[in-house]
Amino acid sequence: MCDYMDAIATEEFNIYSIESAIEIIKCAFSLITDYINEHPMAIINPSFHEELVVNVTEVLVIQFSSFNHLEDEPIENLIEMYVEEAVRDFYTFVYPKRSQVSSAIYSYPTNIIDIKLTYIKSIPFQDQRSDEWYEKRHSYLTASSIWKAFGSESSRNQLIFEKCSPFNKEKYSGTNTDSPMHWGQKYECLSKHLYEVEYSTEVTEYGCIPHKYIKCLAASPDGINTLKLSPRYGRMIEIKNIVNRDIDGMPKSEYWVQMQLQMEVCDLDECDFIETRFKEYSSEEEFLLDSIPLEESLVETDFGLTKDGRKKGVIMQFLELGQIKYEYAPFGITKSELLKWEECAMNKYKDDVWVKTIYWHLDEFSCVLVKRNKLWFSHAEKIIKDIWDIITYEKINGYAHRAPRKRKFNNKNTLHYEGEMSGCMIDLESLKMSDDAEEEL
């Protein structure tokens, strides 16, 4: 209970006065602090803000319930307004908001960012998704999978088993071009370029970066703003190319944790969370028809826009030594330039197999800012180190008990778990994998 309660909740107390409002906001601020200390991992959840406001409001409503008869307006509405004000102050001075509604700009000393980026650049580089990159990542707890440490016992078990198991290069050798993971990889380059164009900046990709002091932790950011003249200089980016789910600008739990760990590893304080939705045309004809009519077009580059002014473009897919490769037509390319570009791409891959040409348009683009939360990480660090200690121990002493239970399919709609859970029947029709469920990279 906050220290202000007894002082302000008296018979003479007027809950509707300015003085009382200030005192209630102070009290709410104290209760918010208590809530954060008691629930340090709560901010992982997308509904954190709403849960925080409800919790603090309920406590204050109980305390001031005797004043509910003074006016027609329910006291709950008034107190909730005061709590929201206290939460805004808390976000400003103590605890960064889980995510900003837009990609706001904050100023940081350029020379400090210079030093941090110079250090990151000095770390040996591996191309992302190369064999060397996968192998290096396997020896760390990486930002993209560490969220499992904060999840259920099942997800923790999965993480421990994955890290105890020997590195298996073959796990990453296959290519399923229809998977959500591959969709994300295919459009990551476009999303990055869209971001660069939108914010007049340059983004540099790095390999697997180990934490400077926490030896078990590493991250592979999608990129860092490295244009020194940009107001986003030193800001990281995290890209998610969405297939099915709604884009609401609210990072899912695993993505928020991923960004916090990336910022901690790189010792940077901001990350732009980018979500895009690309849609593909069924044919070249459909792509061409969805253009601004020639008589309405002011410039030839309008060929690169849909009828409603959204960006669209072309990707060529090739098969090179069993690996899928993509060539991306530049934004703003004209129709005549596109023909030349296609010819150059075919010449570049003349000894390989052309698979298909993909025609796309941008359906949605969202960019919100996530700030580093050092207070959260101070609590998360112990959880991370504890799970690494378990991994280190079980690598030597055995981890077979964490292996996934074998599954046996009885028919096309159900699966059967062998062993202790042999009575558990799961309807596969009810299981829907999210569009990002496979993406851990």
N, C-alpha and C positions, 0 to 999 in steps of 0.2 A: 504494500500500500504506500502511496507517495506521501511525502511529509506535509503537503499542502492541505490534505483532506480535512483534518480536524479543524484547521484554522478557518477554512472557507465555508464548510457545510454547517452553518449556524442558522438560527431562526431569523436573524437580521439580514442574512445573506440574500442579495438580489441577483439571481442567476442571469438576468438580462442586462446588467450594467456592464460598461466597458471594463471597469476594474475587475469585475468577476470573470469576464471573458479572458483577460490576461492571466489571471490566477489558474483558471481551468486549463488553459493552453499549457501553462507551466507544469501542471499536474499531469496532463496527457503526455507531455514530453518525457517526464520521469517514468511513466508507465511504459512508454515505448522502449525506453532504455532497458527496463526490466525484462520486457518481452524478448528483445534481441539477445540479451544475456542468457535467458532461459531456453531460447530456441535458436541457437546460432546457425543451424542449417536450414531454417525455414525459408530464407530468401531464395533457395534453389527453386522453389515452386513458383510457377507463373502467377498463381493466385495470392502471392505473398502480401501484396499491398492491401487487397480486400480483407484478407484474414487478419492482418494487423489492425486495421481500422475497426473491424467488427469487435475484436477482442478488447481493445482499449475502450471503445464506446460502451460496451456492455458493463465494464467495471464502473465507469463514471455514471452511467444511467442508474445503476443500483445505488450508488452513493447519493445521488441527487434526486432520487425518485419522489421525495417528499415535496419537491418544488413543482411537480408536474401539473398542479391545479392552478398555478398562477396565471397562465395564459392559455388561449385556445390552442396554440401550436404545440404539438407533442414535444416534450423535452428531448426525446431521442434525436430529432432532426437538428436541434440547436447544438447539442453536444457532439454529434457527428461532424458538424461543420467546424467546431473548435478542434476536434481531433485531426481532421484533415489539415488544418492550419499547422498544428503541431508536427504532423508527419512531414509536411513540406519543409519546415524549419530543420527537422532532423535530417532529411535528405541533403539539405544545403550545407549543414555545418558538421555533421557527424558521420553519416552513413550514406554512401551514394545510392541513388535510386536504382532499382534493378535494371531498368533500361529507360532511355529517354525516348520521347515520342518522335523525335527527329534526330538527324545527325548534326547536333549543335557543335559550335566551335568554342574551344577554350585555348588560352595561350599558355605555352610552356617554353622555358628557356631553350633556345635552339642549340646552344653549346652542350647542354646536358644530353639532349637527344643525339647529337653528333657522337658523343662518347659511347652511348649505348649501342648505336647502330654499327659503329666501328668494331666493337667487341663481337656483335652477332656476325658481322661479315667475316671475322677472323676464324670462325668455327668451320672446320672442314665440311664441305658441301657435298650432298648426294642429291641427284635428281629425284624429285618426288615420284614415288611409285616405281622406282628402280629396285633391283634385287638388294642392293646395298642399303637403300633407304628402309626397305621392309625389315631387313635383318637388324639394323641398328635400332629401329623402333621396338623390336621384339624384346630388347634387353632393358627397356625402361617401362615405367608406367607413363603412358602418353596422355596428353590432354584430351584426345578424342575418345578414349575409353575409360578414363579415370572416374567418370560419373558413376560407373558401376559400384565403386567403393562406397558411394553415399546412398545406394539404392537398397533393394531387398536382399535378404540372405542369399537368394538364388542368383542375383546379379553379381554379388560379391564372390560367390562360389565360382561363377563362370569366369570372372576376371582372374582369380587365383589359378584356376586350371589352365587358362590360356597362357599365362606368363610362366607357369612351371613347365609346360610342354615344350619340347625342343622346337626350334624354328623350322618351319616347313615351307620351303620356297614354292612348292607346287600349289599351295593353298591360294597363291596370288597369280598363278600362271594362266588360268582360264579367263575367258572374256565372254560374258553374257551381255550382249548389247541391248537387251530388253530389260535389264535389271534397273531398279532405282539408283543403285550405286553408279552404274555406267552412265545413266542419264545425267547425274550430277557431275561426273567427270567430263562428259562431252560439252556441257554448257558452262563449266567453270571459267574457261578462258574468255568466253563472251561476257559473262557477268563481270569479270574483272575489268575488261575493256570498257564496258558500259559505265562502271564506277569511275574509271579514269576520265572518261569523256564528260560525265555528269559533273564531276567536281574538279576538273582541270588539274589533275595530279598524275603521279606515276607510282605504280605499285611494283615492288620487287619481291620475288619468291625466294624463300630460303629452304634449306634442307631440314633435317632433324636436329633441333637445338636442345642440348642438355641444360638443365638448371645449373646455375653457377655454384650453388652450395648444396642443394638437395640432390644427391647423386642418383636417386632412383627416378627422377622426374625429367621428362622431355616433352617437347611440343614441335609440331610442324605447321606453322601458321599458313593460311592461304596467301598471305602477303602482308607487307608493311609499306605504308606511304613513305617514299624516299625522296620526293621532290622537295628540296629545301625551301623553295618559295611558297609552297602550299601551306595553308593554315592547318592542314591535316598531317603535316610532317611528323613522322614517328607514330602515327596511329595505325594499329593493326586492322586487318579485315578478316572476317569469317563469312564464307559464302555457302548458302544452301539453295540449291535449285529444286524447286518444289514441283511435284507431279500432281498430287491429288488434294492434299489438305489445304485449308484456308490459310492465307497469309494475313496475320493480324498485327505484325510488328512486335509480338511478344515471344522472346526466345523460349523454346522448350527447355525443360530442366537440364537435359544432357548438354544442350548447346550453351546454356549460360555457364555451366561448370567448365565446359571446354574452353570458353573464352577467358574465364577467370584464371585458369591454369596456364593458358598461353601468355597472358599478360604477366603473370607471376614469373614464368620461365624467362621471358624476354625483358623483364623489368621495365615494361611500358604501361602507361596508365589508361589507355583508351583502345576500344575496338569497335569498328563499325560492323554491325550485323546486317548482312545483305541477304535478302531473300528475293529470288526471281522466279517467275513462271514463264517458260517458253512453250509455245505451241507450234506444232509442225503442220504444214499444209499437206494435203494428200497428193498434190501434183504440182508441176511447174505452172500449169495453166491456172490453177487456183491462186498460186502465188502472184502471178502477173495480173490477174483480175483484181486482186486486193491492193490496188494502187490508186493514187490520186489521178483522176482522169487527165489526159494530156492537155486538154484545153483549159483546165483549172490549175495545172502545175506551173509554178513560177520558175523553177529551176529543174534541171535534169536530175539532180540528186533526189528529188521527191520520189524517184523510183524506189528508193530505200525506205519508204514510209508506207504504212497501210492507209486505207481510205480515211481512217479516223486519226491519222498522224502518229501511229506507233512505229517503232523501229522494226524492220524486218531485214532478212538477209539470207545468205546461202552458205552451206557447209558441204564440202566434198569429203566423202569417206573412202579410205583406201585400206588395203591389207598388205602390210609390209613385213615379210618374214614371220607371218603368223600373228602379228600385232596390228591392232586397229590404230590408224592414224587419221587425223583430221586436218583439213585446210579450211581456214575461215576467211570469207570474203570481207574486205574492209568495210566499215560503216560508211555510208554516204557514197558508195560506189554507183556509178551511172550504168545504164543498161549496156552501152557500148563497152565500157571498161570491164563489165562483168564477163563478157565474152572473151576478152583478152586474159583476164584473170583465170578463167576456167582452162584456157589453153596452156597457160604457164603451169598450173597445178598438174595437169595431165602430163606435161613434159617432166616435171619434177619427179613424178612417180611412174615414169614410163616403164620401169622394170618390175613394177608391182601391180596389184589388182585393184582396179577401180570398183568399189562396191555399190555406191549410190550417191546421189546428190540430194541433200536435205534442204528443204525450204522452210524457214522458221519466221515467227514473229514474236515480239515481246508482249506478253499479256499483262504481267504485273511486275513492278519493281518496288522494293521496300528497303529502306536503309535507316536503322536506328542505332543510337550510340549506347554502348555498354561500358561503364567505367569500372576500373579496378577497385575491388573491395578488399582492402588489406585486413580489415577486422574479421571478415568472413574467413579469409585464408588462414589467419592465426589459429582458428578452430579446426579448419579442414586439414591442416598440416599433420596433426597427430593421427587422424584417421588414415591419411595416406601412408605415413611411416609405419603404422601398425600393420596395415595390409601388406606392405613390402616385407616386413619382418616375417610374416606368415609365409609369403612366397619364398623367401630366402631359406627358411627352415624346411619347408616341404619339398623344395627342389632336392634336398639332400636326404630327407627322411621319408619321402613318399607322399604322393598327391593323388594316387589312383582312386581314392575314395571320393574325389571331387569330379570324376569323369561323368559326363551326361549319361543318364539311364538309356539303355537301348530301347528303340521304339520299333514296333512291328505293326505294319498296316494290315488290318483285317479286310477292309474294303475301301473303296475310293473316298468314302466320306468320314471314316473314323480311323483313329490310331489307337494302339494298345501298348501301354507301358508294361515292360516285363519287370519282375521282381516285386518289391514291396508295394508298388502302386498298380499292381496287375488289375485291380478293379476299376481303374480310372479310365473312362471313355470320354474322348474329346471330339466334339463335332467340328470337323475341319471347315465346314461351310461358314461357321461363325467366326473363324479366325481370319482377320484381315490385317495383313502386314502394312504398316504405314509406309508412305512413299520414301521416307528416309531411313527406315528401320535397319537397312544393311549398311548405311554409310557410317563408317567409323574413321574415315581418313581425312 
